Amino acid sequence: MVSVCEFCHTAVARGDKDIEDYGKVSDLVETDSVVQIGSSGSFRGKPFEVIGRVQYDHAAGGVWDEWYLRFPGDKMAWLAEAQGQLHLTFERPVRVKSPLPPFESLKLGQVVPYGGQDLTVMETGVAKARSGQGEIPWQFRPGDDHRYVDLQGAPDPDGGSWFATFDYSRGEQHTYIGRTVTKDKLNLSTPDWQPDPGSGTIAVASLHLNCPKCGGSLDLHAPKETLRVGCQHCGALLSNDDGRLKLLTMLEKRELHSSLPLGVRGTIEGTEYIIIGIMARFVRYAGTTYPWTEYLLYAPGVGFRWLVENDHHWSFVQPVTGHAMDPLSSRIYHDGHSYRIYDRATAIVRHVIGEFYWKVQQGDCVETADFIAPPRMLSIEDSFAGRTHERTVSLGT
């Protein structure tokens, strides 16, 4: 329905008699994606080609990509990519006699029966349609609000899990249901042609910059995705706009105990990561403060992961599916293991240095529930940023 011109970056819509100019799109943010326009692959024996892309601005900062896949017979699929996970979905019609629940009625953790599956609400929010590329099979307009609910379902035998998006944009209801998949499951291959340097689809080298407050040296390893930078020299919190740093505030001087410095590289489970950010967080119990340190790791082609240091214990933390996990339960089951409740608290950001892919602030809070099956820890975090409510579940090993 809409095509984005690769030369002038204008979104044009196909009408009954003529084309309509929807305006110019913003520049794409480089997300180091495993997918490109022209990529091909197959799913369950059916070949596909990647023909388009829309990029959204998340309310809490950062962006995510939605790719459009054409299967035989012009059947379309949606491939959403966020936080290192891929969600492949197909549109299902919303019947007049069984509409979706109202957008405002859906809450984090709520279980919604739909399409023969029990689905758990993991995020509700309002994003902005930022940019596009290639062919887009819906009426994409730059800057439009995107009201959505993301839901997860039970794991499947292929190692993925059910995934769905309820779309309430444009005064309509649309449903997309599918699965969380891996690059290998999609048999993805990259196109033979080289991306145009202006298309926003090429790898971006790290940037060497100076703090606008103190002049100290700063290295950004994911400059296109970084939204906040904490200067390790003077304690300034900076915004980043494609390499243009601007002072937001001076962070309160607080100790940040870290055993590893920014820029250290190391290999975990066969992947080399670099530490690009360090965040100190804490919780309070009965007037006592319990701190820990989190290291934001980055690897091109993989994305972001966490290394957590807590009382001389180290954990490598990755996102997992959070279907049917109640943070108020005393016990949770995941991947054949039983986890018992360890603690519930409000985690608060004490200090940050380095670069971060969301708009982090000193004093930011999330509601946490930690469950343990030593040496594993399963953590549920609920965050509330404006109109976006998000639940993330991660496994530390």
CORKAFEN-V128271 format. One record per residue. RES is the residue in three letters. PHI is phi in whole degrees, 0 to 359 (NA if undefined). D_CENTER is the distance of its C-alpha to the mean C-alpha in whole Angstrom. Layout:
RES/PHI/D_CENTER + RES/PHI/D_CENTER
//
This chain:
MET/NA/26 + VAL/228/25 + SER/231/25 + VAL/257/24 + CYS/294/27 + GLU/286/26 + PHE/265/29 + CYS/250/28 + HIS/61/25 + THR/263/26 + ALA/271/25 + VAL/241/28 + ALA/254/28 + ARG/272/31 + GLY/255/34 + ASP/292/37 + LYS/240/39 + ASP/207/37 + ILE/263/34 + GLU/236/32 + ASP/277/30 + TYR/265/27 + GLY/101/27 + LYS/282/25 + VAL/265/21 + SER/290/20 + ASP/296/19 + LEU/290/16 + VAL/272/13 + GLU/291/14 + THR/247/10 + ASP/54/13 + SER/286/12 + VAL/276/14 + VAL/245/15 + GLN/219/18 + ILE/300/20 + GLY/95/23 + SER/299/21 + SER/228/23 + GLY/180/23 + SER/208/24 + PHE/222/23 + ARG/53/26 + GLY/83/28 + LYS/257/27 + PRO/286/27 + PHE/214/24 + GLU/228/23 + VAL/277/20 + ILE/246/22 + GLY/201/19 + ARG/202/16 + VAL/236/14 + GLN/243/12 + TYR/249/11 + ASP/270/11 + HIS/282/9 + ALA/298/12 + ALA/272/10 + GLY/103/10 + GLY/84/8 + VAL/228/7 + TRP/220/6 + ASP/253/9 + GLU/233/11 + TRP/256/14 + TYR/245/18 + LEU/249/20 + ARG/257/24 + PHE/261/26 + PRO/305/29 + GLY/76/31 + ASP/59/28 + LYS/284/26 + MET/254/23 + ALA/228/19 + TRP/247/16 + LEU/243/13 + ALA/268/10 + GLU/228/7 + ALA/203/3 + GLN/54/4 + GLY/76/7 + GLN/245/8 + LEU/245/10 + HIS/237/11 + LEU/261/15 + THR/226/17 + PHE/235/20 + GLU/287/21 + ARG/240/24 + PRO/293/26 + VAL/267/27 + ARG/283/30 + VAL/300/32 + LYS/281/34 + SER/222/30 + PRO/290/28 + LEU/291/24 + PRO/299/25 + PRO/304/24 + PHE/306/21 + GLU/290/22 + SER/274/24 + LEU/270/20 + LYS/237/19 + LEU/304/17 + GLY/85/18 + GLN/292/21 + VAL/264/22 + VAL/241/22 + PRO/288/25 + TYR/202/24 + GLY/60/25 + GLY/81/27 + GLN/235/24 + ASP/269/23 + LEU/246/19 + THR/256/18 + VAL/291/16 + MET/249/12 + GLU/200/11 + THR/232/13 + GLY/189/13 + VAL/232/14 + ALA/250/12 + LYS/246/14 + ALA/287/15 + ARG/273/15 + SER/208/16 + GLY/212/18 + GLN/203/19 + GLY/75/22 + GLU/262/23 + ILE/235/21 + PRO/273/23 + TRP/204/22 + GLN/281/24 + PHE/292/21 + ARG/233/22 + PRO/305/20 + GLY/90/19 + ASP/292/20 + ASP/290/18 + HIS/236/16 + ARG/267/16 + TYR/215/14 + VAL/226/14 + ASP/259/12 + LEU/228/14 + GLN/241/15 + GLY/239/18 + ALA/291/20 + PRO/297/20 + ASP/246/22 + PRO/296/24 + ASP/278/22 + GLY/94/20 + GLY/260/17 + SER/202/17 + TRP/295/17 + PHE/215/15 + ALA/214/15 + THR/232/14 + PHE/262/17 + ASP/252/17 + TYR/248/20 + SER/283/20 + ARG/57/23 + GLY/69/25 + GLU/234/25 + GLN/239/23 + HIS/226/21 + THR/236/20 + TYR/232/18 + ILE/233/18 + GLY/189/18 + ARG/218/16 + THR/283/13 + VAL/230/15 + THR/245/15 + LYS/301/16 + ASP/295/20 + LYS/295/20 + LEU/268/20 + ASN/52/22 + LEU/292/20 + SER/229/22 + THR/269/22 + PRO/293/25 + ASP/287/28 + TRP/286/28 + GLN/267/26 + PRO/299/24 + ASP/292/25 + PRO/304/25 + GLY/268/24 + SER/276/21 + GLY/76/18 + THR/243/18 + ILE/256/20 + ALA/296/19 + VAL/248/19 + ALA/286/21 + SER/293/21 + LEU/248/23 + HIS/254/25 + LEU/233/26 + ASN/237/28 + CYS/295/27 + PRO/291/29 + LYS/271/30 + CYS/243/32 + GLY/82/32 + GLY/295/30 + SER/284/28 + LEU/228/25 + ASP/247/23 + LEU/255/19 + HIS/265/18 + ALA/228/14 + PRO/297/16 + LYS/285/14 + GLU/260/11 + THR/286/13 + LEU/252/13 + ARG/229/16 + VAL/229/18 + GLY/261/21 + CYS/286/24 + GLN/283/26 + HIS/269/29 + CYS/239/30 + GLY/85/27 + ALA/284/26 + LEU/258/22 + LEU/242/21 + SER/267/19 + ASN/236/18 + ASP/237/19 + ASP/53/19 + GLY/92/21 + ARG/260/23 + LEU/268/23 + LYS/223/24 + LEU/289/25 + LEU/262/24 + THR/196/26 + MET/261/27 + LEU/289/26 + GLU/298/28 + LYS/290/30 + ARG/224/29 + GLU/292/29 + LEU/235/26 + HIS/273/28 + SER/226/26 + SER/277/27 + LEU/236/25 + PRO/270/25 + LEU/301/23 + GLY/89/23 + VAL/291/24 + ARG/251/23 + GLY/198/23 + THR/251/23 + ILE/233/21 + GLU/51/21 + GLY/83/22 + THR/244/20 + GLU/274/20 + TYR/245/18 + ILE/235/19 + ILE/282/18 + ILE/250/17 + GLY/210/17 + ILE/229/19 + MET/233/18 + ALA/261/21 + ARG/232/21 + PHE/205/24 + VAL/232/25 + ARG/239/28 + TYR/230/31 + ALA/50/34 + GLY/83/34 + THR/255/33 + THR/262/30 + TYR/239/28 + PRO/264/26 + TRP/206/23 + THR/236/21 + GLU/240/18 + TYR/253/17 + LEU/276/14 + LEU/258/14 + TYR/222/14 + ALA/220/15 + PRO/304/15 + GLY/84/14 + VAL/247/12 + GLY/105/10 + PHE/252/9 + ARG/220/11 + TRP/233/14 + LEU/240/18 + VAL/249/19 + GLU/245/23 + ASN/221/25 + ASP/53/29 + HIS/70/29 + HIS/254/27 + TRP/241/24 + SER/223/21 + PHE/264/18 + VAL/246/15 + GLN/227/12 + PRO/288/10 + VAL/225/13 + THR/289/13 + GLY/248/15 + HIS/296/17 + ALA/57/20 + MET/256/20 + ASP/262/22 + PRO/296/21 + LEU/268/25 + SER/286/26 + SER/269/28 + ARG/210/27 + ILE/229/24 + TYR/247/24 + HIS/210/22 + ASP/53/23 + GLY/83/26 + HIS/244/26 + SER/258/27 + TYR/248/25 + ARG/257/27 + ILE/298/26 + TYR/251/27 + ASP/196/26 + ARG/230/24 + ALA/194/24 + THR/255/22 + ALA/271/20 + ILE/238/21 + VAL/283/20 + ARG/270/23 + HIS/198/22 + VAL/220/20 + ILE/221/21 + GLY/93/19 + GLU/250/16 + PHE/220/12 + TYR/270/9 + TRP/225/10 + LYS/276/13 + VAL/292/15 + GLN/224/18 + GLN/297/21 + GLY/97/22 + ASP/303/18 + CYS/235/18 + VAL/223/17 + GLU/273/19 + THR/238/19 + ALA/218/21 + ASP/251/21 + PHE/238/23 + ILE/235/25 + ALA/219/27 + PRO/315/28 + PRO/269/27 + ARG/265/23 + MET/226/21 + LEU/253/19 + SER/241/17 + ILE/247/16 + GLU/235/14 + ASP/251/14 + SER/238/13 + PHE/225/15 + ALA/239/14 + GLY/62/17 + ARG/272/16 + THR/250/13 + HIS/244/13 + GLU/225/11 + ARG/246/12 + THR/240/10 + VAL/238/13 + SER/224/13 + LEU/243/16 + GLY/254/18 + THR/229/21
//
